[in-house]
Amino acid sequence: MEEKKRRLDIRSLDVIALLNHLGISYSLSGKNVTQGWVEVNCAFCYDAGNHLGINLTSKMFSCWICRESGSILKFVQRAAGLNKKDAIRLIKKFLTGKVVEYEYQSSSNKRDDVTLP
């Protein structure tokens, strides 16, 4: 069953500007930092090192210590202590693109999009 949904295309998200806004320190280079990733303290296990990586292309995250992973939305909710609706509002402020409409099957789950409320 095809349907149109408004989806937030987060591929244009400026992750660095978002982290700066949240006051989260990060590393773009150095030990254990892979090109194309930004490393931060994990908001899920609170390990003292920068073990949570956010991929700057896919906007997905993964912690090397606790193995928590997911979308930037999940990270922002936890790191900023926001509910889903407020986290989406915050993320939208740091998009360089715009909200677009996609046709997709309702059972699909695109990793680079966030459904708008």
C-alpha positions as a printed NumPy array, in Angstrom:
array([[ 0.   ,  0.   ,  0.   ],
       [ 1.588,  3.231, -1.187],
       [ 0.974,  6.445,  0.673],
       [ 2.477,  9.904,  0.81 ],
       [ 4.003, 11.04 ,  4.055],
       [ 5.838, 14.219,  4.895],
       [ 9.302, 13.155,  5.908],
       [12.214, 15.105,  7.233],
       [15.243, 14.476,  5.033],
       [18.102, 14.623,  7.52 ],
       [20.867, 14.081,  4.994],
       [21.28 , 17.875,  4.982],
       [21.601, 18.08 ,  8.777],
       [24.596, 20.111,  9.995],
       [25.632, 17.772, 12.817],
       [28.505, 20.004, 13.967],
       [26.243, 23.064, 14.328],
       [23.734, 20.929, 16.244],
       [26.417, 19.631, 18.622],
       [27.697, 23.177, 19.161],
       [24.159, 24.361, 19.938],
       [23.749, 21.555, 22.484],
       [27.129, 22.336, 24.053],
       [28.423, 18.843, 23.315],
       [32.186, 18.595, 22.844],
       [33.338, 16.461, 19.934],
       [36.375, 15.25 , 18.011],
       [36.688, 15.256, 14.231],
       [40.209, 13.884, 14.173],
       [42.69 , 12.113, 16.376],
       [42.897,  8.72 , 18.02 ],
       [39.96 ,  6.434, 17.178],
       [38.235,  8.976, 14.916],
       [37.398,  7.689, 11.453],
       [37.134, 10.131,  8.562],
       [33.496, 11.069,  7.985],
       [32.578, 10.553, 11.64 ],
       [32.403, 12.809, 14.689],
       [33.081, 11.318, 18.122],
       [31.302, 12.443, 21.316],
       [30.744, 11.173, 24.852],
       [28.013,  8.549, 24.835],
       [24.682,  9.839, 26.135],
       [23.628,  6.251, 26.861],
       [26.535,  4.773, 28.848],
       [28.273,  8.005, 29.901],
       [31.731,  6.526, 29.351],
       [34.393,  9.196, 29.927],
       [35.873,  8.89 , 26.418],
       [34.505,  9.93 , 23.062],
       [33.229,  6.471, 22.152],
       [29.996,  7.37 , 20.42 ],
       [30.444,  8.031, 16.721],
       [27.978,  9.912, 14.538],
       [28.322,  9.296, 10.825],
       [28.276, 12.668,  9.066],
       [26.689, 11.183,  5.938],
       [24.03 ,  8.791,  7.256],
       [23.438, 10.67 , 10.55 ],
       [23.367,  7.323, 12.372],
       [25.286,  6.798, 15.613],
       [26.973,  3.905, 17.345],
       [28.782,  3.596, 20.684],
       [31.87 ,  1.386, 20.725],
       [31.457,  0.648, 24.45 ],
       [27.759, -0.018, 25.162],
       [26.857, -0.828, 21.516],
       [23.842,  1.514, 21.552],
       [23.037,  2.675, 18.032],
       [20.344,  4.412, 16.048],
       [19.294,  7.608, 14.343],
       [20.394, 11.128, 15.158],
       [16.842, 11.683, 16.455],
       [17.344,  9.031, 19.144],
       [20.695, 10.582, 20.08 ],
       [19.294, 14.133, 20.308],
       [16.356, 12.963, 22.425],
       [18.718, 11.35 , 24.927],
       [21.536, 13.912, 24.889],
       [19.216, 16.928, 25.162],
       [16.532, 15.275, 27.309],
       [13.819, 16.071, 24.776],
       [10.698, 14.238, 23.702],
       [10.433, 13.19 , 20.053],
       [ 8.422, 16.224, 18.932],
       [10.821, 18.735, 20.511],
       [13.868, 16.85 , 19.221],
       [12.458, 16.997, 15.678],
       [11.873, 20.739, 16.051],
       [15.475, 21.194, 17.157],
       [16.873, 19.056, 14.336],
       [14.838, 21.024, 11.774],
       [16.675, 24.206, 12.829],
       [19.958, 22.728, 11.604],
       [18.845, 21.45 ,  8.208],
       [20.328, 23.025,  5.134],
       [17.689, 21.326,  2.973],
       [13.915, 21.215,  3.355],
       [11.039, 18.92 ,  4.211],
       [10.131, 16.782,  1.236],
       [ 7.342, 14.358,  0.398],
       [ 8.173, 10.748, -0.342],
       [ 6.009,  7.974, -1.643],
       [ 6.843,  4.852,  0.269],
       [ 5.294,  1.729,  1.65 ],
       [ 4.145,  2.303,  5.186],
       [ 6.171, -0.676,  6.404],
       [ 9.446,  0.766,  5.071],
       [11.825,  2.399,  7.51 ],
       [14.282,  4.726,  5.819],
       [17.356,  5.213,  7.969],
       [18.044,  8.73 ,  6.715],
       [14.55 , 10.147,  7.248],
       [12.467, 11.02 , 10.277],
       [ 8.674, 11.002, 10.056],
       [ 7.144, 14.325, 10.993],
       [ 4.437, 14.331, 13.631]])
